[in-house]
Amino acid sequence: MRTSLLALALIGAPVAAQDSPFVGEYGLAEGPDVGGGLLIRNDGHFQYGLAAGALDERAEGRWEARGDMICLTTDPKPVPPTMSKGKTG
């Protein structure tokens, strides 16, 4: 469901950001504890946020229109969490 908000496709030739019909604000509200949004700016940048219960996500970066879809590239690149086993009792 969340991934559908950021579905990406690479179809056709790139379109200049300022000429794109994708520019605008998009919102997501799925019940009392899920909300989020995607801001597509005309300068080629985006901002994304999602809050779902105890999960909060944020991303920003550049976007490019390709055909009737957009491709989002985060900047800076996300760093996956690292985990290690802790001491036992």
BADO-236168 format. One record per residue (C-alpha): residue in three letters; chain; x, z, y. Coordinates in nm, 4 decimals. Example, Ala and Ser with C-alpha at 12.3 -4.5 7.8 and 13.67 -1.06 7.14 Angstrom:
REM residues 2
{res=Ala, chain=A, xx=1.2300, zz=0.7800, yy=-0.4500} $
{res=Ser, chain=A, xx=1.3670, zz=0.7140, yy=-0.1060} $
END
This chain:
REM residues 89
{res=Met, chain=A, xx=0.0000, zz=0.0000, yy=0.0000} $
{res=Arg, chain=A, xx=0.2739, zz=0.0964, yy=0.2477} $
{res=Thr, chain=A, xx=0.4799, zz=-0.1994, yy=0.1412} $
{res=Ser, chain=A, xx=0.1935, zz=-0.4312, yy=0.2315} $
{res=Leu, chain=A, xx=0.2401, zz=-0.3222, yy=0.5927} $
{res=Leu, chain=A, xx=0.5932, zz=-0.4544, yy=0.5774} $
{res=Ala, chain=A, xx=0.5359, zz=-0.7494, yy=0.3466} $
{res=Leu, chain=A, xx=0.7961, zz=-1.0120, yy=0.4129} $
{res=Ala, chain=A, xx=0.8041, zz=-1.3818, yy=0.3420} $
{res=Leu, chain=A, xx=1.0555, zz=-1.6479, yy=0.4280} $
{res=Ile, chain=A, xx=0.8488, zz=-1.9613, yy=0.4839} $
{res=Gly, chain=A, xx=0.9140, zz=-2.2422, yy=0.7317} $
{res=Ala, chain=A, xx=1.1407, zz=-2.2478, yy=1.0370} $
{res=Pro, chain=A, xx=1.2042, zz=-1.9514, yy=1.2696} $
{res=Val, chain=A, xx=0.9860, zz=-1.9211, yy=1.5816} $
{res=Ala, chain=A, xx=1.1063, zz=-1.7777, yy=1.9131} $
{res=Ala, chain=A, xx=0.9902, zz=-1.4164, yy=1.9519} $
{res=Gln, chain=A, xx=0.8304, zz=-1.4617, yy=2.2944} $
{res=Asp, chain=A, xx=0.6173, zz=-1.7521, yy=2.1619} $
{res=Ser, chain=A, xx=0.4872, zz=-1.5632, yy=1.8587} $
{res=Pro, chain=A, xx=0.1267, zz=-1.4564, yy=1.7999} $
{res=Phe, chain=A, xx=0.2656, zz=-1.1587, yy=1.6014} $
{res=Val, chain=A, xx=0.3686, zz=-0.9678, yy=1.9170} $
{res=Gly, chain=A, xx=0.1575, zz=-0.6535, yy=1.9535} $
{res=Glu, chain=A, xx=0.0768, zz=-0.3125, yy=1.8080} $
{res=Tyr, chain=A, xx=-0.0583, zz=-0.2644, yy=1.4570} $
{res=Gly, chain=A, xx=-0.2017, zz=0.0638, yy=1.3289} $
{res=Leu, chain=A, xx=-0.2671, zz=0.2169, yy=0.9896} $
{res=Ala, chain=A, xx=-0.5130, zz=0.5006, yy=0.9281} $
{res=Glu, chain=A, xx=-0.5912, zz=0.5832, yy=0.5658} $
{res=Gly, chain=A, xx=-0.7693, zz=0.9146, yy=0.5595} $
{res=Pro, chain=A, xx=-0.6990, zz=1.2457, yy=0.7272} $
{res=Asp, chain=A, xx=-0.3264, zz=1.2688, yy=0.6479} $
{res=Val, chain=A, xx=-0.1990, zz=0.9090, yy=0.6540} $
{res=Gly, chain=A, xx=-0.1239, zz=0.7194, yy=0.9704} $
{res=Gly, chain=A, xx=0.1320, zz=0.4776, yy=1.0977} $
{res=Gly, chain=A, xx=0.2077, zz=0.1866, yy=1.3171} $
{res=Leu, chain=A, xx=0.4198, zz=-0.1193, yy=1.3722} $
{res=Leu, chain=A, xx=0.5162, zz=-0.2402, yy=1.7185} $
{res=Ile, chain=A, xx=0.6332, zz=-0.6014, yy=1.7372} $
{res=Arg, chain=A, xx=0.7922, zz=-0.6576, yy=2.0790} $
{res=Asn, chain=A, xx=0.8372, zz=-0.9949, yy=2.2471} $
{res=Asp, chain=A, xx=1.2130, zz=-0.9348, yy=2.2816} $
{res=Gly, chain=A, xx=1.2647, zz=-0.9730, yy=1.9046} $
{res=His, chain=A, xx=1.2698, zz=-0.5989, yy=1.8227} $
{res=Phe, chain=A, xx=1.0283, zz=-0.3842, yy=1.6201} $
{res=Gln, chain=A, xx=0.9548, zz=-0.0151, yy=1.5704} $
{res=Tyr, chain=A, xx=0.7786, zz=0.1247, yy=1.2640} $
{res=Gly, chain=A, xx=0.6512, zz=0.4695, yy=1.1735} $
{res=Leu, chain=A, xx=0.4504, zz=0.6173, yy=0.8867} $
{res=Ala, chain=A, xx=0.3297, zz=0.9706, yy=0.8198} $
{res=Ala, chain=A, xx=0.1691, zz=1.0382, yy=0.4808} $
{res=Gly, chain=A, xx=0.1298, zz=1.4036, yy=0.3970} $
{res=Ala, chain=A, xx=0.4813, zz=1.5503, yy=0.3884} $
{res=Leu, chain=A, xx=0.6466, zz=1.2061, yy=0.4035} $
{res=Asp, chain=A, xx=0.7590, zz=1.0719, yy=0.7400} $
{res=Glu, chain=A, xx=0.9309, zz=0.7348, yy=0.7796} $
{res=Arg, chain=A, xx=1.0792, zz=0.5612, yy=1.0837} $
{res=Ala, chain=A, xx=1.2581, zz=0.2316, yy=1.1253} $
{res=Glu, chain=A, xx=1.3537, zz=-0.0059, yy=1.4005} $
{res=Gly, chain=A, xx=1.5440, zz=-0.3284, yy=1.4264} $
{res=Arg, chain=A, xx=1.4957, zz=-0.7003, yy=1.4799} $
{res=Trp, chain=A, xx=1.2243, zz=-0.9338, yy=1.3625} $
{res=Glu, chain=A, xx=1.2008, zz=-1.3090, yy=1.3169} $
{res=Ala, chain=A, xx=0.8922, zz=-1.5253, yy=1.2654} $
{res=Arg, chain=A, xx=0.9074, zz=-1.7670, yy=0.9739} $
{res=Gly, chain=A, xx=0.6009, zz=-1.9819, yy=0.9340} $
{res=Asp, chain=A, xx=0.2961, zz=-1.7576, yy=0.9288} $
{res=Met, chain=A, xx=0.4929, zz=-1.4423, yy=0.8312} $
{res=Ile, chain=A, xx=0.7645, zz=-1.2242, yy=0.9841} $
{res=Cys, chain=A, xx=1.0929, zz=-1.0934, yy=0.8485} $
{res=Leu, chain=A, xx=1.1976, zz=-0.7407, yy=0.9552} $
{res=Thr, chain=A, xx=1.5655, zz=-0.6424, yy=0.9549} $
{res=Thr, chain=A, xx=1.6386, zz=-0.2756, yy=1.0164} $
{res=Asp, chain=A, xx=1.9211, zz=-0.1830, yy=1.2522} $
{res=Pro, chain=A, xx=2.1007, zz=0.0402, yy=1.1768} $
{res=Lys, chain=A, xx=2.0870, zz=-0.0175, yy=0.8024} $
{res=Pro, chain=A, xx=1.9133, zz=0.2662, yy=0.6147} $
{res=Val, chain=A, xx=2.1369, zz=0.5057, yy=0.4239} $
{res=Pro, chain=A, xx=1.9885, zz=0.6278, yy=0.0940} $
{res=Pro, chain=A, xx=1.9844, zz=1.0031, yy=0.0425} $
{res=Thr, chain=A, xx=2.2512, zz=1.1613, yy=-0.1776} $
{res=Met, chain=A, xx=2.1674, zz=1.4450, yy=-0.4118} $
{res=Ser, chain=A, xx=2.3732, zz=1.6683, yy=-0.6330} $
{res=Lys, chain=A, xx=2.2928, zz=1.9404, yy=-0.8818} $
{res=Gly, chain=A, xx=2.3055, zz=2.2853, yy=-0.7272} $
{res=Lys, chain=A, xx=2.4179, zz=2.6120, yy=-0.8825} $
{res=Thr, chain=A, xx=2.1763, zz=2.7835, yy=-1.1175} $
{res=Gly, chain=A, xx=2.0655, zz=3.1357, yy=-1.0670} $
END
